[in-house]
Amino acid sequence: MIKSELINALVEENPHLYQRDIETIVATVFEEITKALEKGNRVELRGFGAFSVRHRAARHGRNPRTGEAVEVKAKSVPFFKAGKALRERVDASRG
């Protein structure tokens, strides 16, 4: 599902709201999650999962095309861990 599909699904479930309002709400939620992660904070959505920032140390890597050794700088990356309820629902849908 892409962002526009999410917005359309919310519009169908909430006909009393304007589409532009739902677009604003979705954009605001994503922006607030992004801001929290930029600050290094954790964002937990109970029953869904948690977003956090993981730090990766600098390391030696290889260019896969040439095989040449390269230095990879340390960096921070976003990480998502699914909550128990989400894992159970996904697992139940496969069985």
MOPAC internal coordinates of N, CA, C and O (Angstrom, degrees):
PM7 1SCF
backbone

  N    0.0000 0     0.00 0     0.00 0    0    0    0
  C    1.4493 1     0.00 0     0.00 0    1    0    0
  C    1.5247 1   108.33 1     0.00 0    2    1    0
  O    1.2310 1   121.63 1   -45.27 1    3    2    1
  N    1.3045 1   114.48 1   134.73 1    3    2    1
  C    1.4620 1   119.60 1   176.71 1    5    3    2
  C    1.5256 1   108.78 1  -103.28 1    6    5    3
  O    1.2310 1   120.79 1    -9.76 1    7    6    5
  N    1.3190 1   116.10 1   170.24 1    7    6    5
  C    1.4595 1   121.94 1  -174.55 1    9    7    6
  C    1.5301 1   112.11 1   -55.17 1   10    9    7
  O    1.2310 1   119.93 1   135.86 1   11   10    9
  N    1.3153 1   117.73 1   -44.14 1   11   10    9
  C    1.4719 1   120.13 1  -178.77 1   13   11   10
  C    1.5241 1   111.24 1   -65.80 1   14   13   11
  O    1.2310 1   119.65 1   145.81 1   15   14   13
  N    1.3289 1   118.26 1   -34.19 1   15   14   13
  C    1.4659 1   121.09 1   176.82 1   17   15   14
  C    1.5279 1   110.60 1   -68.11 1   18   17   15
  O    1.2310 1   120.37 1   142.34 1   19   18   17
  N    1.3246 1   116.90 1   -37.66 1   19   18   17
  C    1.4607 1   121.10 1   176.05 1   21   19   18
  C    1.5295 1   110.25 1   -61.96 1   22   21   19
  O    1.2310 1   120.91 1   134.03 1   23   22   21
  N    1.3094 1   115.87 1   -45.97 1   23   22   21
  C    1.4720 1   120.73 1   179.31 1   25   23   22
  C    1.5234 1   110.36 1   -61.36 1   26   25   23
  O    1.2310 1   120.11 1   134.87 1   27   26   25
  N    1.3214 1   117.39 1   -45.13 1   27   26   25
  C    1.4661 1   120.99 1   179.87 1   29   27   26
  C    1.5273 1   111.48 1   -62.70 1   30   29   27
  O    1.2310 1   120.13 1   140.88 1   31   30   29
  N    1.3393 1   117.36 1   -39.12 1   31   30   29
  C    1.4668 1   120.50 1   178.20 1   33   31   30
  C    1.5261 1   110.49 1   -64.68 1   34   33   31
  O    1.2310 1   120.53 1   139.68 1   35   34   33
  N    1.3239 1   116.59 1   -40.32 1   35   34   33
  C    1.4665 1   120.46 1   178.74 1   37   35   34
  C    1.5278 1   111.60 1   -67.63 1   38   37   35
  O    1.2310 1   120.49 1   143.29 1   39   38   37
  N    1.3266 1   116.67 1   -36.71 1   39   38   37
  C    1.4682 1   121.12 1   177.32 1   41   39   38
  C    1.5303 1   109.69 1   -63.18 1   42   41   39
  O    1.2310 1   120.22 1   136.86 1   43   42   41
  N    1.3313 1   117.18 1   -43.14 1   43   42   41
  C    1.4710 1   120.63 1  -179.98 1   45   43   42
  C    1.5254 1   111.45 1   -65.30 1   46   45   43
  O    1.2310 1   120.16 1   142.97 1   47   46   45
  N    1.3349 1   117.29 1   -37.03 1   47   46   45
  C    1.4648 1   121.14 1  -179.06 1   49   47   46
  C    1.5245 1   112.67 1   -78.66 1   50   49   47
  O    1.2310 1   120.44 1   161.34 1   51   50   49
  N    1.3271 1   116.77 1   -18.66 1   51   50   49
  C    1.4680 1   121.57 1  -177.30 1   53   51   50
  C    1.5188 1   110.48 1  -130.44 1   54   53   51
  O    1.2310 1   119.85 1  -109.59 1   55   54   53
  N    1.3412 1   117.90 1    70.41 1   55   54   53
  C    1.4655 1   120.32 1  -176.65 1   57   55   54
  C    1.5256 1   113.51 1   -65.25 1   58   57   55
  O    1.2310 1   120.05 1   164.36 1   59   58   57
  N    1.3268 1   117.50 1   -15.64 1   59   58   57
  C    1.4660 1   120.46 1   179.68 1   61   59   58
  C    1.5272 1   112.45 1   -80.37 1   62   61   59
  O    1.2310 1   119.93 1   172.74 1   63   62   61
  N    1.3388 1   117.74 1    -7.26 1   63   62   61
  C    1.4688 1   121.74 1   178.66 1   65   63   62
  C    1.5229 1   110.37 1  -105.45 1   66   65   63
  O    1.2310 1   120.89 1   -31.39 1   67   66   65
  N    1.3139 1   115.91 1   148.61 1   67   66   65
  C    1.4655 1   120.75 1   176.11 1   69   67   66
  C    1.5262 1   109.83 1   -77.90 1   70   69   67
  O    1.2310 1   121.31 1   -33.58 1   71   70   69
  N    1.3390 1   115.10 1   146.42 1   71   70   69
  C    1.4581 1   119.78 1   179.93 1   73   71   70
  C    1.5308 1   111.17 1   -59.69 1   74   73   71
  O    1.2310 1   119.89 1   140.65 1   75   74   73
  N    1.3277 1   117.81 1   -39.35 1   75   74   73
  C    1.4707 1   120.26 1  -178.61 1   77   75   74
  C    1.5310 1   111.01 1   -64.32 1   78   77   75
  O    1.2310 1   120.39 1   147.53 1   79   78   77
  N    1.3333 1   116.86 1   -32.47 1   79   78   77
  C    1.4624 1   120.11 1   177.21 1   81   79   78
  C    1.5286 1   111.07 1   -69.03 1   82   81   79
  O    1.2310 1   120.78 1   138.66 1   83   82   81
  N    1.3222 1   116.12 1   -41.34 1   83   82   81
  C    1.4685 1   120.27 1   178.38 1   85   83   82
  C    1.5195 1   110.07 1   -66.04 1   86   85   83
  O    1.2310 1   120.06 1   140.20 1   87   86   85
  N    1.3306 1   117.49 1   -39.80 1   87   86   85
  C    1.4705 1   120.59 1   176.64 1   89   87   86
  C    1.5272 1   110.44 1   -59.66 1   90   89   87
  O    1.2310 1   120.51 1   138.50 1   91   90   89
  N    1.3334 1   116.62 1   -41.50 1   91   90   89
  C    1.4603 1   121.65 1   178.72 1   93   91   90
  C    1.5240 1   111.01 1   -64.60 1   94   93   91
  O    1.2310 1   120.60 1   137.40 1   95   94   93
  N    1.3194 1   116.46 1   -42.60 1   95   94   93
  C    1.4673 1   121.12 1  -179.99 1   97   95   94
  C    1.5251 1   110.56 1   -62.76 1   98   97   95
  O    1.2310 1   120.37 1   131.40 1   99   98   97
  N    1.3240 1   116.89 1   -48.60 1   99   98   97
  C    1.4725 1   120.95 1  -179.42 1  101   99   98
  C    1.5248 1   110.17 1   -61.69 1  102  101   99
  O    1.2310 1   120.02 1   134.52 1  103  102  101
  N    1.3134 1   117.56 1   -45.48 1  103  102  101
  C    1.4705 1   121.10 1   179.54 1  105  103  102
  C    1.5297 1   111.01 1   -62.20 1  106  105  103
  O    1.2310 1   120.30 1   140.76 1  107  106  105
  N    1.3280 1   117.04 1   -39.24 1  107  106  105
  C    1.4617 1   121.42 1   179.77 1  109  107  106
  C    1.5284 1   111.17 1   -66.42 1  110  109  107
  O    1.2310 1   120.20 1   136.93 1  111  110  109
  N    1.3237 1   117.21 1   -43.07 1  111  110  109
  C    1.4666 1   120.50 1   178.76 1  113  111  110
  C    1.5244 1   109.97 1   -61.05 1  114  113  111
  O    1.2310 1   120.00 1   132.24 1  115  114  113
  N    1.3223 1   117.60 1   -47.76 1  115  114  113
  C    1.4669 1   120.66 1   179.36 1  117  115  114
  C    1.5222 1   111.53 1   -62.49 1  118  117  115
  O    1.2310 1   120.66 1   139.96 1  119  118  117
  N    1.3262 1   116.34 1   -40.04 1  119  118  117
  C    1.4671 1   120.38 1  -179.74 1  121  119  118
  C    1.5281 1   111.15 1   -65.24 1  122  121  119
  O    1.2310 1   119.93 1   138.85 1  123  122  121
  N    1.3210 1   117.74 1   -41.15 1  123  122  121
  C    1.4642 1   121.10 1  -179.98 1  125  123  122
  C    1.5324 1   111.08 1   -67.12 1  126  125  123
  O    1.2310 1   120.21 1   141.27 1  127  126  125
  N    1.3271 1   117.20 1   -38.73 1  127  126  125
  C    1.4692 1   120.35 1   175.77 1  129  127  126
  C    1.5190 1   109.23 1   -62.82 1  130  129  127
  O    1.2310 1   120.35 1   135.87 1  131  130  129
  N    1.3154 1   116.94 1   -44.13 1  131  130  129
  C    1.4678 1   121.98 1   179.55 1  133  131  130
  C    1.5174 1   111.37 1   -61.63 1  134  133  131
  O    1.2310 1   120.20 1   134.54 1  135  134  133
  N    1.3337 1   117.21 1   -45.46 1  135  134  133
  C    1.4698 1   120.79 1   179.86 1  137  135  134
  C    1.5260 1   110.97 1   -61.54 1  138  137  135
  O    1.2310 1   120.44 1   137.67 1  139  138  137
  N    1.3292 1   116.76 1   -42.33 1  139  138  137
  C    1.4669 1   120.33 1   179.80 1  141  139  138
  C    1.5264 1   110.45 1   -62.69 1  142  141  139
  O    1.2310 1   120.19 1   137.35 1  143  142  141
  N    1.3331 1   117.24 1   -42.65 1  143  142  141
  C    1.4572 1   120.79 1   179.62 1  145  143  142
  C    1.5309 1   111.17 1   -67.32 1  146  145  143
  O    1.2310 1   120.09 1   143.62 1  147  146  145
  N    1.3335 1   117.44 1   -36.38 1  147  146  145
  C    1.4695 1   120.78 1   176.67 1  149  147  146
  C    1.5187 1   110.77 1   -59.40 1  150  149  147
  O    1.2310 1   120.62 1   144.28 1  151  150  149
  N    1.3387 1   116.41 1   -35.72 1  151  150  149
  C    1.4620 1   121.32 1   179.80 1  153  151  150
  C    1.5260 1   111.85 1   -80.29 1  154  153  151
  O    1.2310 1   120.25 1   174.10 1  155  154  153
  N    1.3337 1   117.12 1    -5.90 1  155  154  153
  C    1.4577 1   120.92 1  -179.09 1  157  155  154
  C    1.5196 1   113.38 1    88.14 1  158  157  155
  O    1.2310 1   120.14 1  -170.13 1  159  158  157
  N    1.3314 1   117.33 1     9.87 1  159  158  157
  C    1.4602 1   121.53 1   180.00 1  161  159  158
  C    1.5205 1   111.06 1   -83.04 1  162  161  159
  O    1.2310 1   121.26 1   -17.16 1  163  162  161
  N    1.3155 1   115.19 1   162.84 1  163  162  161
  C    1.4520 1   123.35 1   177.39 1  165  163  162
  C    1.5248 1   108.08 1  -100.70 1  166  165  163
  O    1.2310 1   120.15 1   -38.79 1  167  166  165
  N    1.3316 1   117.31 1   141.21 1  167  166  165
  C    1.4615 1   122.21 1   177.95 1  169  167  166
  C    1.5202 1   107.63 1  -119.42 1  170  169  167
  O    1.2310 1   120.82 1   -61.12 1  171  170  169
  N    1.3288 1   116.04 1   118.88 1  171  170  169
  C    1.4556 1   120.61 1  -178.66 1  173  171  170
  C    1.5166 1   110.21 1  -114.89 1  174  173  171
  O    1.2310 1   120.90 1   -52.80 1  175  174  173
  N    1.3122 1   115.89 1   127.20 1  175  174  173
  C    1.4598 1   122.81 1   175.81 1  177  175  174
  C    1.5252 1   106.06 1  -113.90 1  178  177  175
  O    1.2310 1   120.36 1   -79.73 1  179  178  177
  N    1.3162 1   116.92 1   100.27 1  179  178  177
  C    1.4700 1   121.98 1  -174.07 1  181  179  178
  C    1.5172 1   111.25 1   -53.12 1  182  181  179
  O    1.2310 1   121.32 1   -46.08 1  183  182  181
  N    1.3139 1   115.08 1   133.92 1  183  182  181
  C    1.4550 1   121.19 1   179.99 1  185  183  182
  C    1.5159 1   113.26 1    83.06 1  186  185  183
  O    1.2310 1   120.00 1   167.52 1  187  186  185
  N    1.3255 1   117.60 1   -12.48 1  187  186  185
  C    1.4663 1   121.35 1  -179.55 1  189  187  186
  C    1.5150 1   110.78 1  -111.81 1  190  189  187
  O    1.2310 1   120.43 1   121.73 1  191  190  189
  N    1.3406 1   116.79 1   -58.27 1  191  190  189
  C    1.4578 1   119.62 1   179.88 1  193  191  190
  C    1.5090 1   111.42 1   161.64 1  194  193  191
  O    1.2310 1   121.56 1     6.77 1  195  194  193
  N    1.3227 1   114.61 1  -173.23 1  195  194  193
  C    1.4613 1   120.10 1  -177.28 1  197  195  194
  C    1.5313 1   109.83 1  -132.84 1  198  197  195
  O    1.2310 1   121.58 1   -42.85 1  199  198  197
  N    1.3199 1   114.59 1   137.15 1  199  198  197
  C    1.4601 1   122.23 1   174.58 1  201  199  198
  C    1.5268 1   106.69 1  -102.42 1  202  201  199
  O    1.2310 1   120.83 1   -42.13 1  203  202  201
  N    1.3168 1   116.02 1   137.87 1  203  202  201
  C    1.4592 1   120.24 1   176.48 1  205  203  202
  C    1.5180 1   108.51 1  -148.05 1  206  205  203
  O    1.2310 1   121.25 1    -3.28 1  207  206  205
  N    1.3295 1   115.21 1   176.72 1  207  206  205
  C    1.4586 1   120.98 1   178.69 1  209  207  206
  C    1.5136 1   107.83 1  -113.52 1  210  209  207
  O    1.2310 1   120.62 1   -50.05 1  211  210  209
  N    1.3132 1   116.42 1   129.95 1  211  210  209
  C    1.4645 1   121.76 1   176.47 1  213  211  210
  C    1.5193 1   107.70 1  -110.63 1  214  213  211
  O    1.2310 1   121.57 1   -37.47 1  215  214  213
  N    1.3249 1   114.61 1   142.53 1  215  214  213
  C    1.4560 1   120.19 1  -179.21 1  217  215  214
  C    1.5228 1   108.91 1  -103.45 1  218  217  215
  O    1.2310 1   121.09 1   -49.38 1  219  218  217
  N    1.3113 1   115.53 1   130.62 1  219  218  217
  C    1.4630 1   121.41 1   178.09 1  221  219  218
  C    1.5214 1   108.32 1  -109.96 1  222  221  219
  O    1.2310 1   121.42 1   -51.81 1  223  222  221
  N    1.2987 1   114.89 1   128.19 1  223  222  221
  C    1.4601 1   120.68 1  -178.34 1  225  223  222
  C    1.5280 1   110.74 1   -73.03 1  226  225  223
  O    1.2310 1   121.25 1   -20.51 1  227  226  225
  N    1.3216 1   115.21 1   159.49 1  227  226  225
  C    1.4697 1   120.29 1   174.62 1  229  227  226
  C    1.5271 1   108.14 1   -63.89 1  230  229  227
  O    1.2310 1   120.97 1   -30.13 1  231  230  229
  N    1.3281 1   115.74 1   149.87 1  231  230  229
  C    1.4665 1   119.08 1  -178.54 1  233  231  230
  C    1.5192 1   110.46 1  -154.89 1  234  233  231
  O    1.2310 1   122.04 1   -10.32 1  235  234  233
  N    1.3161 1   113.70 1   169.68 1  235  234  233
  C    1.4586 1   120.19 1   174.29 1  237  235  234
  C    1.5202 1   107.22 1   -92.53 1  238  237  235
  O    1.2310 1   120.47 1   -48.03 1  239  238  237
  N    1.3236 1   116.70 1   131.97 1  239  238  237
  C    1.4519 1   121.10 1   179.00 1  241  239  238
  C    1.5171 1   110.10 1  -127.85 1  242  241  239
  O    1.2310 1   120.94 1     2.47 1  243  242  241
  N    1.3135 1   115.81 1  -177.53 1  243  242  241
  C    1.4638 1   121.46 1   178.16 1  245  243  242
  C    1.5153 1   109.86 1  -131.66 1  246  245  243
  O    1.2310 1   121.27 1   -39.92 1  247  246  245
  N    1.3125 1   115.17 1   140.08 1  247  246  245
  C    1.4542 1   120.66 1   172.12 1  249  247  246
  C    1.5250 1   106.20 1   -73.92 1  250  249  247
  O    1.2310 1   119.30 1   -61.76 1  251  250  249
  N    1.3316 1   118.95 1   118.24 1  251  250  249
  C    1.4623 1   119.81 1  -175.87 1  253  251  250
  C    1.5297 1   113.67 1   -65.81 1  254  253  251
  O    1.2310 1   120.55 1   155.61 1  255  254  253
  N    1.3156 1   116.55 1   -24.39 1  255  254  253
  C    1.4575 1   119.57 1  -179.18 1  257  255  254
  C    1.5240 1   111.92 1   -77.40 1  258  257  255
  O    1.2310 1   120.61 1   135.37 1  259  258  257
  N    1.3361 1   116.44 1   -44.63 1  259  258  257
  C    1.4642 1   120.21 1  -174.55 1  261  259  258
  C    1.5248 1   113.42 1  -104.71 1  262  261  259
  O    1.2310 1   120.25 1   162.55 1  263  262  261
  N    1.3393 1   117.13 1   -17.45 1  263  262  261
  C    1.4603 1   120.04 1  -176.64 1  265  263  262
  C    1.5225 1   112.54 1    79.50 1  266  265  263
  O    1.2310 1   120.64 1  -178.10 1  267  266  265
  N    1.3298 1   116.38 1     1.90 1  267  266  265
  C    1.4684 1   121.69 1  -178.12 1  269  267  266
  C    1.5268 1   110.40 1   -71.84 1  270  269  267
  O    1.2310 1   120.45 1   -40.19 1  271  270  269
  N    1.3356 1   116.74 1   139.81 1  271  270  269
  C    1.4621 1   121.87 1   178.17 1  273  271  270
  C    1.5305 1   109.52 1   -71.82 1  274  273  271
  O    1.2310 1   120.83 1   -42.13 1  275  274  273
  N    1.3281 1   116.02 1   137.87 1  275  274  273
  C    1.4579 1   121.73 1   178.46 1  277  275  274
  C    1.5301 1   108.83 1  -136.16 1  278  277  275
  O    1.2310 1   121.55 1   -28.50 1  279  278  277
  N    1.3308 1   114.64 1   151.50 1  279  278  277
  C    1.4571 1   120.14 1   175.66 1  281  279  278
  C    1.5299 1   108.51 1   -91.20 1  282  281  279
  O    1.2310 1   120.51 1   -52.16 1  283  282  281
  N    1.3109 1   116.63 1   127.84 1  283  282  281
  C    1.4544 1   121.77 1   177.16 1  285  283  282
  C    1.5248 1   106.74 1  -104.11 1  286  285  283
  O    1.2310 1   120.63 1   -57.09 1  287  286  285
  N    1.3335 1   116.40 1   122.91 1  287  286  285
  C    1.4628 1   121.30 1  -177.34 1  289  287  286
  C    1.5258 1   111.69 1   -70.30 1  290  289  287
  O    1.2310 1   121.01 1   -22.79 1  291  290  289
  N    1.3261 1   115.67 1   157.21 1  291  290  289
  C    1.4619 1   121.22 1   173.65 1  293  291  290
  C    1.5198 1   108.36 1   -65.25 1  294  293  291
  O    1.2310 1   120.50 1   -32.51 1  295  294  293
  N    1.3234 1   116.64 1   147.49 1  295  294  293
  C    1.4591 1   119.45 1   179.89 1  297  295  294
  C    1.5176 1   110.25 1  -155.35 1  298  297  295
  O    1.2310 1   121.56 1   -15.86 1  299  298  297
  N    1.3062 1   114.61 1   164.14 1  299  298  297
  C    1.4593 1   122.55 1   175.19 1  301  299  298
  C    1.5195 1   107.64 1  -110.41 1  302  301  299
  O    1.2310 1   120.66 1   -43.03 1  303  302  301
  N    1.3286 1   116.34 1   136.97 1  303  302  301
  C    1.4607 1   120.83 1  -178.33 1  305  303  302
  C    1.5237 1   110.11 1  -130.85 1  306  305  303
  O    1.2310 1   119.84 1   -34.36 1  307  306  305
  N    1.3387 1   117.90 1   145.64 1  307  306  305
  C    1.4641 1   120.10 1   176.62 1  309  307  306
  C    1.5275 1   109.74 1   -71.35 1  310  309  307
  O    1.2310 1   120.87 1   -32.39 1  311  310  309
  N    1.3356 1   115.95 1   147.61 1  311  310  309
  C    1.4547 1   121.81 1  -178.51 1  313  311  310
  C    1.5219 1   107.82 1  -137.74 1  314  313  311
  O    1.2310 1   120.16 1   -40.27 1  315  314  313
  N    1.3314 1   117.30 1   139.73 1  315  314  313
  C    1.4535 1   122.04 1   177.62 1  317  315  314
  C    1.5180 1   109.31 1  -122.42 1  318  317  315
  O    1.2310 1   120.84 1   -48.52 1  319  318  317
  N    1.3178 1   116.00 1   131.48 1  319  318  317
  C    1.4596 1   121.06 1   174.88 1  321  319  318
  C    1.5218 1   107.19 1  -119.83 1  322  321  319
  O    1.2310 1   120.74 1   -60.14 1  323  322  321
  N    1.3212 1   116.19 1   119.86 1  323  322  321
  C    1.4642 1   121.50 1  -178.90 1  325  323  322
  C    1.5211 1   110.43 1   -66.31 1  326  325  323
  O    1.2310 1   120.83 1   -37.81 1  327  326  325
  N    1.3224 1   116.01 1   142.19 1  327  326  325
  C    1.4563 1   122.21 1   176.70 1  329  327  326
  C    1.5190 1   110.93 1   -77.20 1  330  329  327
  O    1.2310 1   121.14 1   -15.24 1  331  330  329
  N    1.3195 1   115.43 1   164.76 1  331  330  329
  C    1.4594 1   121.64 1  -177.40 1  333  331  330
  C    1.5305 1   112.35 1   -58.13 1  334  333  331
  O    1.2310 1   120.56 1   134.11 1  335  334  333
  N    1.3307 1   116.54 1   -45.89 1  335  334  333
  C    1.4695 1   120.12 1  -178.58 1  337  335  334
  C    1.5334 1   111.21 1   -61.76 1  338  337  335
  O    1.2310 1   120.08 1   138.87 1  339  338  337
  N    1.3306 1   117.45 1   -41.13 1  339  338  337
  C    1.4631 1   121.38 1   178.74 1  341  339  338
  C    1.5262 1   110.44 1   -65.50 1  342  341  339
  O    1.2310 1   120.25 1   134.45 1  343  342  341
  N    1.3139 1   117.12 1   -45.55 1  343  342  341
  C    1.4769 1   120.62 1   178.94 1  345  343  342
  C    1.5265 1   110.80 1   -59.17 1  346  345  343
  O    1.2310 1   120.77 1   136.76 1  347  346  345
  N    1.3393 1   116.14 1   -43.24 1  347  346  345
  C    1.4642 1   119.91 1  -179.20 1  349  347  346
  C    1.5222 1   111.87 1   -65.25 1  350  349  347
  O    1.2310 1   120.13 1   139.12 1  351  350  349
  N    1.3399 1   117.35 1   -40.88 1  351  350  349
  C    1.4676 1   120.00 1   179.79 1  353  351  350
  C    1.5213 1   111.61 1   -66.84 1  354  353  351
  O    1.2310 1   120.48 1   139.57 1  355  354  353
  N    1.3184 1   116.69 1   -40.43 1  355  354  353
  C    1.4663 1   120.28 1   179.00 1  357  355  354
  C    1.5194 1   109.97 1   -65.85 1  358  357  355
  O    1.2310 1   120.79 1   136.94 1  359  358  357
  N    1.3371 1   116.10 1   -43.06 1  359  358  357
  C    1.4631 1   120.56 1  -179.87 1  361  359  358
  C    1.5238 1   111.02 1   -64.94 1  362  361  359
  O    1.2310 1   119.96 1   139.45 1  363  362  361
  N    1.3301 1   117.69 1   -40.55 1  363  362  361
  C    1.4687 1   121.94 1  -179.43 1  365  363  362
  C    1.5346 1   111.24 1   -66.00 1  366  365  363
  O    1.2310 1   120.43 1   148.33 1  367  366  365
  N    1.3318 1   116.78 1   -31.67 1  367  366  365
  C    1.4697 1   119.93 1  -178.47 1  369  367  366
  C    1.5243 1   111.51 1   -73.28 1  370  369  367
  O    1.2310 1   119.91 1   163.39 1  371  370  369
  N    1.3248 1   117.78 1   -16.61 1  371  370  369
  C    1.4667 1   121.18 1  -179.51 1  373  371  370
  C    1.5157 1   111.69 1   -89.45 1  374  373  371
  O    1.2310 1   119.81 1   163.75 1  375  374  373
  N    1.3266 1   117.97 1   -16.25 1  375  374  373
  C    1.4763 1   121.31 1  -172.59 1  377  375  374
  C    1.4475 1   112.13 1   -96.46 1  378  377  375
  O    1.2310 1   120.10 1   180.00 1  379  378  377

